[in-house]
Amino acid sequence: MVTNITNLSRSGLYDWVLQRLTAVILGAYTVFFLGYIMLNPDMDYSQWRHLFDQLPVKIFTLLTLLSLGAHAWIGLWTITTDYLNERALGARAVLIRFLVQLFCFLALFSYTVWGVHILWGL
């Protein structure tokens, strides 16, 4: 069995389940915030700040941020392994795919660290 070091879980089924789970979390977060905004049409900064000062909202936001990173990584890994292959790119496909995946990983990691920093004020 061939495994790829850039794969998140080494199992296609596990990746599929994880991506569906993260999609549910992202959807729930979206519904929560759309509902909150619709129920508070005259929201100001102090209400917004008060919402994010609550620990459950911070944890939900952190879970969503991590879910977004995992969801995006699985999607980007799938796309790069499907379309950046030897047939499309020739002999340098492995190097090109690795560099694209490295760039995507660094971007997602940076966004996640930045989001955690903003959320928790670290």
Residue pairs with C-beta under 8 A, 6 or more apart in sequence:
3 10
4 81
6 77
6 98
6 101
6 105
7 15
7 77
8 15
8 18
8 70
8 73
8 74
8 77
9 15
9 18
15 74
15 78
18 70
18 74
19 70
19 71
19 74
19 75
21 67
22 67
22 68
22 70
22 71
22 74
23 71
25 63
25 64
25 67
26 64
26 67
26 68
26 71
29 60
29 61
29 64
32 60
36 51
37 43
40 47
51 57
52 58
52 61
52 119
58 119
58 120
61 119
62 116
62 119
62 120
65 112
65 115
65 116
65 119
66 112
68 112
69 108
69 109
69 111
69 112
72 104
72 108
73 104
73 105
73 108
76 101
76 104
76 108
77 101
80 97
80 100
80 101
80 104
81 97
84 93
84 96
84 97
84 100
85 93
85 97
86 93
86 94
89 96
89 97
116 122
